Amino acid sequence: MERLRHVIKKEFIQIRRDPMTIRLMMVAPIIQLIMFGYAATNDVRNVAIAVYDGDRSADSRLLIEEIAHSHYFRLVPAGDDPRDLEGLLLAGRAKIGVHIPRGFHRHIARGEPAQVGILVDGTDASTAGVATGYLSGILRARALRFRLRQARSDGTFTSQMPGLTAEPRVWFNEELKSVNYMVPGVFGMILLVLTVNLGSLAIVRERETGTLEQLMVTPLKSVELLVGKMIPFGLLALLDSCFIFLVAIGWFKVPFRGSIILLLGMAAVFLVNNLGLGLLISAVSRTQQEAQLVAFLLIMPSVLLSGFMFPIQNMPKVIQYLTYAIPFRYFLEIVRGLFLKGVGGFVLWPQMLALTLMGALLLGAGIAAFRKRL
């Protein structure tokens, strides 16, 4: 135990003498969380839309005003020719073009279908699909108001007219804010990237600087050396977890409905997974460049296949089975469950068990791969 204490002390001294490492661990995660919290969003807002009004009637102006007052769209000048809409889409100045044809008001007054042309820039399929859905909803709502107005003017509207009403109720993320969904995922992603990268340099850095030989002639055992090097990084990463948590709930106002103790406990288990993977990379790498390259090649699939960006259920079956070998998948389910649903261990125990077993496996593999020799 005394030898382990000296290794931990030595690592803290080494970290203190490396200001870049301190800035990397304490400042970079907060900056990354703020940047990703605003950038990593599926919300579609302020989509540039151009509306050509060929009817220039009161009804067409009502439709344009309804589109303009929606926070989903931002009106841009459409020109005096409907063919200008295509040019705006080609130039990228508009994502959607709406053509209100001449006779729009006349068709509505007669109770006939009034068609509106819509051009959509499909280069960004996700934005195009969501924005088109929003626009379709606005058009349906305005069409219903036109029909009700016409029914009242004809005297056919009564309070006994049959109708269908729906009141959607959204659970867990009532306002459908993507920031509430993305920030907890960013919480785990930052810990993943930070600790795997730092862990991957733990041994190989000693080898490159020539201090590994000095450690080899000491009475230290392999386990003591590895655990001693891992504990300082783990403690600093846990401190980072607290900072990231405070920014998530204080800055981004993400609701947290679960247990803080359980969150920190599972964050510690997740860090064991990451540091174990990092130590495994460091033990088999000969240079820091090689270690960082291997870490990058493992981190990217972990993020892409964890469900952070793309739903796992939408992936091919073979890829879905592959995701079971990714610790980030389980931690992502845990952290989102704690933040948004407020569930506890009685619901999350399968993910907690899988994360714990994988942490023990990765840490054991890292220790087994390390040999206290050149």
N, C-alpha and C positions, 0 to 999 in steps of 0.2 A: 504493500500500500504506500509505503514511503517512496518507493521508486516511481510509482504512478503519479504521486503528487509532484515530484520533481519534473516529470515529463510535461504535465499540465502547466506547471509554472513556466517551464522553458517555452512552451507554445504561446502562452500569453505574452511573454517578453518579446518573442519574435513578432507577434501580431502588433504589439505596441510600437515596435521599431519600424513597422511598415505602414506608413500613413495611408497609402493607397488601398491596402486591404481593409483598413478601418472605414474609409470612405465608401468602399465597395459594399461593405456589409451593412452600414448604418444609414447611409444617405441614398444610395442607388435604389433600394427597394421602395422607399417612399416616393421617389420621383417616378419610378416605373408604375407604381400603383395609380398615381394621379393621372399619368399619361394614358395608361391602358383603360382606366376607369371611364375616361371621356371618349377614347378612340374605339374601344372594343364594345360596340353597341349595334344591335340589330334594329333599333328604331329608325324609321324613315321620316325625316322632317325637312321642311324647307326645300322640297324638290322643285326645281325650276320647271314651270309649266307655262306654255304660251297658248292663249285662247284667241282664235280668230272669230269675230262676231260678224257673220254675214247677214244676220237678220236685223240687228240694231233695234230691238224691241224692248219693251219693259220686261218681258219674260226672260229674254236672253241676258239682260243685265242682272236680273235676279240670280240666275244661274252662275254668272261670272262672280258676283259678289259672294255667293255661298262658297265657291272654290277659293276665292281670295281670303276669306275670313277663316278658313281652315288652317290650322298651324302645320298641316302636312305639306302645303304647297306654297310656293312663292311665284307670283305672277311676273312674267317678263314680257316686254313688248312683242306683239305678234306680227306687226306690219299690216299692210293694206291688201295683201293678196294671200289667199289660202295656201298657195304654193310656197310661201315663205316659211311655213311650219316645217317643211322638210329640210330647208336650209338651216333652220335653228337647231334641229336635231343633229344634222351632219356636223355643224360647227361645235356642238357640245354646249351651246348656250341654253338649251332646254332639254329636259329628259322626256317630257310628254307634251304633245300638241293636241289641242282640242279644236275641232271645226264645227261651229254652230251654223248650219246652212240657212239660206234665205227661205222664208216660209215657216220657220220654227214656231212663231207665235200663232200663225194661221192653223197649223196642225193641232196645236194644243187647244185652241178655241173650238175646234170642231170635234174634239175628243178623239183625234186620230193619233197614232204613234208618231212621235217626233224624234227622228234619229239624230244622233250627234256622232261625228267622226272623231276617232281617237288614234293618234300616232304615238307609239311608245319606243323609246331608245332601249333596246334589249341587250346592250353590251354588258350591263350589270344586271344579271338575271334576277338576283335577290331583290334589289331596289326596285326594279321594274315591276316584278310581281306584286310586291307589297303596295307600291304606290298606285298601281292599277286597281288593286282591291279597294284602297281608300277612295279613289275617284269613283269607282262603281257604286260604292256606298253613298257618296254624296249625290250622284245622279239618281239613284233609286229614291232617296229621301226627298229630293226636289220633285221628282215625278209624282210621288204620292201627294205632295202638297198641291201640285197642279190639278190632280184628279179631284181632291177634296174641294178645291175652290170651284172647279167646274160643276161638281155635284151640287154645291150650295147654290150656285147661280141658276142652275136648272130646276132647283126645287126638289131634287131627288134624294137629298141627304137628310136623314133623320137620325135621331139618337139611338134608334133600334137597329141600325145597320149592323150586320154581323161583322166581327173583326177578330183578329188574332194578335195578341200582344205577347211579347217575350221580355223577360227581365234577366239578362245574363248575370250570373254571379261568379266572380273570379276569386279563387282562393290562393293564399300564400303570397301572391304578388298582385294585389288588387288593382293597382294602377297600370299593370303591364309594363313597368319600367324595366328596360333591359339592363340598366345599371345594377338593379337589385339581383339580377341573374348572373351578370358578368363579373362584378367585383369579387364575390366569394371565390370564383374560379381563378381570378388574377391573384388572389391571396395565396392559393396553392401553387400556381405557376411560378410566382416569384421565389417561393421557398425551394421549389424543384430546381430551377435554374441556378440559384445562388449556391445551394449546398452541394449539388452534384459537381459544379465547377470547382468550388473550393476543395471538396474532398478529393477530386481527381488530381489535384496538385500536391497533396499532402506528402506522399512518399517520393514522387518523382522530383520534386523540388529539392529535397534533401540529397537525392542522388546526383543531381546536376551541380549543386553547390559544393559537393564533396563532404558534407557533414554526415552522410549516412555511414561512412567508415568509422567515424567517432562513436556513433550510436551502437555500431556492431561490436565494439570492444567493451561495452558496458555490460553489467549483469542483467540488463533489461530483457524480458521475454517479448516475443512477438506480439502477444495479446496486449501486454502493458504498453508497448510502444504505440500500437494502433489506437487503443482506447484513449490513451493520453493525448494523442493528436486529434482525436475526434471530439472529445468533450468540450474544448474551448470553442470550436466551430459550432457545436450543437447549442451551447449556452448563448452565444451571440445570435444564432439564428432564432432561438426562442424569444430573445429580446426583440429581434426584428418582427416576429409574429405579433407581439404586443403592440408595437408601433403601427403595423399594417392594420391590425384590428381596430385601433383607435381612429385611424384615418378613414377606414371603411364606414364606421358608424357615425363618426363626427363630421367628416367632410362630405361624404357621399350620401349620408343619411340612410344607409342600408339597414333595414330592420334586422335585429338579432333576437331570436325568440328561444334559443336553446341555452345550454349550460356552457359557461365560459371555461369552467374546469375541464369539462369533457373536450372542448375545442382545443385547449392547450395540451391536454394529454394526448389527443390523437395527432396534434401537430408534432409533438415530440416523437411519436411512433413513426410518423411520416418522415421526419428528419433522419431517423435511424435508417430507414430505407434508402434515402438519398445519399447519406454519408457512406453507407455500406456499398452502394453502387459506385460512389466516387472513389472509395478506397480500393475497390476491385479494379477500377480503371487505372488508378495510380500504380497499383502493384504490378500490372502487366505492361505498363508503358515505360519507355526508355527516355523520352523527352517531354517537356511541358507542352510543346506544340502537338505531339502525338496524343497526349492525354486530353487536351482541349478539343481536338478533332473528334476523338472517340466520344467524348461527352456530348458534343453537339449532335453527332449522329444518333445518339440514344435519346437525347432530350426532345428533339423535334418529333419523332414518332410518338413519344409519350404524350406530348401536348395534343397532337393531331388526332390520336386514337383514344383519348381519354373521355371524350364527350364534351370537352371544353368549347370547341368550335362547331363540331358537327354531331348531331344525334347518333348515338351508337346503333340504335335500331334501324337507321337508314343505311348502314354499311352492309356490305356482303357478309354472308354467314361466316366465311373463313376469317375475315377481319374481326368480326364480333368475337369469335373464340380467342383470337390473338389478344384482344383488349383485356382479357382476364389475367394476363401476365404483367399488366402495367399498374404499379402501385398508385399512380396519380389518379387512375379511374376511381378507386375506392375512396381516396381522400376527397376527391371532388364531390362524390355523393354524400360523404359525411359532412363536409363543410357547408354545402348548400342545404342539406337537411337541417343542420343546426341554425343557420342564418334565417332561412325563409319559413321552414315548417315547424321549427321548435321541437323536433322529435328527439328522443333520447336513445340510450343504449338498447332498450327493448325493441326498437325498430332497426337501428343501425348495426346491431351486433354481427350480421354476416360480413359487412364491409370492415368492421373493426377487427374481426378475427382474421380475415384475409390479409389486411394490412399488417397485422402483428406477425403472422406467419411469414409473410414475404420479407419483413424487416429482419427477422432472425435468419432467414435463408441468405439474404444478400450480405448481411454482416458476417455470417459464417463463411460465405464464399470469399469475401474480401480478406478475412484473416487467413484462410487456407491458401489463398493465392500469394500471400506475402511470404517471402523467405528472408530471414535476417542474414542476407549475404549479398554480395555485389552481383 
